[in-house]
Amino acid sequence: MDPDKLAALSLRVWSYKQGEVVALMVHLGDQLGLYKAMAGEGPLDAMQLAQLTGLDARWLLEWLRCQGAAGLLETEDGEMFELTEEGAEVLANETGSTWFAAGAFQGVVAAPDTIRRLMEAFRTGQGLSYDQLGPSAAHGVERLTAPWTKLVLVPEVLPGLRGVEERLEQGARVADVGCGAGVALIAMASAYPRSTFEGFDPSMHAVDLARQKVKEAGLANVELHCCPAAALPADATYDLILTLDCLHDMPQPGEAIRAIRRSIKPDGTWLIKDIRSAPTWQGNLRNPMLALMYGTSVATCMSSALSEPDGAGLGTLGLHPELAEQMCRDAGFSYFVVHDFHDPANLYYEVRP
Ligand SMILES: C[S@@+](CC[C@H](N)C(=O)[O-])C[C@H]1O[C@@H](n2cnc3c(N)ncnc32)[C@H](O)[C@@H]1O
């Protein structure tokens, strides 16, 4: 196999996935009248667009950044965005131009009811939880995250954390918080039969799927709880806690981190896997899938993180390493080390009390 050809083909396939997500964002922009509102206005920020449209500025900012990253709006700094004259021809001039194309995005990807609810979220500011996206969302997440979890977590990531593999082999108590469909639980419970594993997730659809998969795998050392991170046991119980690709989805990540701090043993380890991101727009521009990330944020991650009143709304790119470290230290963790396991989408943090 030619590794360059493999990497080029993989990038090409993911570019199509990015296209799918940007297509949904174009459809939302079309349905909400955002391109039409921006046409002829010159550079605007999210607040100005909110004033023009009566929509929520935080939602508009994430959508604008997706559009900027996709090259559909012009922006230098990720704060001010312009729909150029040419852009307006293609995306806004519905009645006057044969170049108009936004209407072609009708009926893309998400079910019409989900699109309607997302449009409502732009108005109210309140997003949809994973369960409100329907049963297929949990399955979609499972298909997305399973390859890395199945192939890299047990052979590479866990042995890369100080003392964790030995403890799992001897018999440890483990919690996977935001476990989704249980892919990591199954991989770990099969590899370490002397240890016991508990999965926590507020999504009924995800937990149902996880229960079914655990049963199919015939594992007796896994237990599932349909509840959020805040419901973790309050005593110092776990040798190892994992939060894989989910802290940035949580409406109250600070509360979740404090609950994890209470339930981890004094010599326990917490493994955070979260999206590779930087605190600045310029830093994030290195990501060739930036538009896919911001679009996914609007459709899924930020939406979940705003699904409760006063949600933090971090979103897909919101938990960069500096913020993660600060939040962990604020909750009483003293050890925080960043690992790069060459996962193109994620960084891994080893955290200890
Ligand atoms: C992107 S999925 C990741 C699932 C799984 N860890 C994986 O890697 O496949 C994010 C998960 O976070 C869960 N979640 C959202 N809010 C949560 C909370 N407050 N506590 C625990 N999990 C939460 C969602 O239900 C969803 O299953």
The ligand as an SDF file (V2000), in Angstrom:
LIG
                    3D

 27 29  0  0  0  0  0  0  0  0999 V2000
  -19.9640   12.7880   20.5540 C   0  0  0  0  0  0  0  0  0  0  0  0
  -20.7480   11.7360   21.6780 S   0  0  0  0  0  0  0  0  0  0  0  0
  -19.3850   10.7000   22.2030 C   0  0  0  0  0  0  0  0  0  0  0  0
  -19.8370    9.3540   22.6980 C   0  0  0  0  0  0  0  0  0  0  0  0
  -18.7210    8.3780   23.0530 C   0  0  0  0  0  0  0  0  0  0  0  0
  -17.9030    8.8300   24.1590 N   0  0  0  0  0  0  0  0  0  0  0  0
  -17.8430    8.0790   21.8510 C   0  0  0  0  0  0  0  0  0  0  0  0
  -16.6680    8.4360   21.8690 O   0  0  0  0  0  0  0  0  0  0  0  0
  -18.3650    7.4880   20.8930 O   0  0  0  0  0  0  0  0  0  0  0  0
  -21.0830   12.7780   23.0720 C   0  0  0  0  0  0  0  0  0  0  0  0
  -21.8960   12.0980   24.1640 C   0  0  0  0  0  0  0  0  0  0  0  0
  -21.9410   12.9620   25.2950 O   0  0  0  0  0  0  0  0  0  0  0  0
  -23.1620   12.7050   25.9220 C   0  0  0  0  0  0  0  0  0  0  0  0
  -23.4760   13.7740   26.8900 N   0  0  0  0  0  0  0  0  0  0  0  0
  -24.0660   14.9760   26.6610 C   0  0  0  0  0  0  0  0  0  0  0  0
  -24.2390   15.6220   27.8280 N   0  0  0  0  0  0  0  0  0  0  0  0
  -23.7450   14.8220   28.8150 C   0  0  0  0  0  0  0  0  0  0  0  0
  -23.6300   14.9360   30.2360 C   0  0  0  0  0  0  0  0  0  0  0  0
  -24.0700   16.0160   30.8900 N   0  0  0  0  0  0  0  0  0  0  0  0
  -23.0780   13.9150   30.9170 N   0  0  0  0  0  0  0  0  0  0  0  0
  -22.6190   12.8170   30.2730 C   0  0  0  0  0  0  0  0  0  0  0  0
  -22.6980   12.6550   28.9330 N   0  0  0  0  0  0  0  0  0  0  0  0
  -23.2500   13.6480   28.2070 C   0  0  0  0  0  0  0  0  0  0  0  0
  -24.1380   12.6140   24.7660 C   0  0  0  0  0  0  0  0  0  0  0  0
  -25.3810   12.0170   25.1260 O   0  0  0  0  0  0  0  0  0  0  0  0
  -23.3370   11.7900   23.7660 C   0  0  0  0  0  0  0  0  0  0  0  0
  -23.6070   10.4130   23.8920 O   0  0  0  0  0  0  0  0  0  0  0  0
  1  2  1  0
  2  3  1  0
  2 10  1  0
  3  4  1  0
  4  5  1  0
  5  6  1  0
  5  7  1  0
  7  8  2  0
  7  9  1  0
 10 11  1  0
 11 12  1  0
 11 26  1  0
 12 13  1  0
 13 14  1  0
 13 24  1  0
 14 15  1  0
 14 23  1  0
 15 16  2  0
 16 17  1  0
 17 18  1  0
 17 23  2  0
 18 19  1  0
 18 20  2  0
 20 21  1  0
 21 22  2  0
 22 23  1  0
 24 25  1  0
 24 26  1  0
 26 27  1  0
M  CHG  2   2   1   9  -1
M  END
$$$$
